[in-house]
Amino acid sequence: MLGLDHYAPFLLSAFGITLVVLVGYALYLRSRLTGLRRRAQAYSGRNVSAAAPMATTAQAASSAKGPSAP
């Protein structure tokens, strides 16, 4: 009919390459997701309230002026 016997090697290779790319991308996304989960779990396991307080921009700007003259 459409000469599928003639196009069979091309179609098989095209589908094979597509399948390999999709499986590789799925594995890549899976590894990224597990890394994000691991990082989120490590972050939530930390005691964040015990960390040193960070200066806000307002505090940093006011302390950058130095002591005020009388």
PyMOL commands that set and color helices and strands:
alter all, ss='L'
color gray80, all
select helices_A, chain A and resi 4-45+48-50+57-64
alter helices_A, ss='H'
color red, helices_A
deselect
rebuild
show_as cartoon
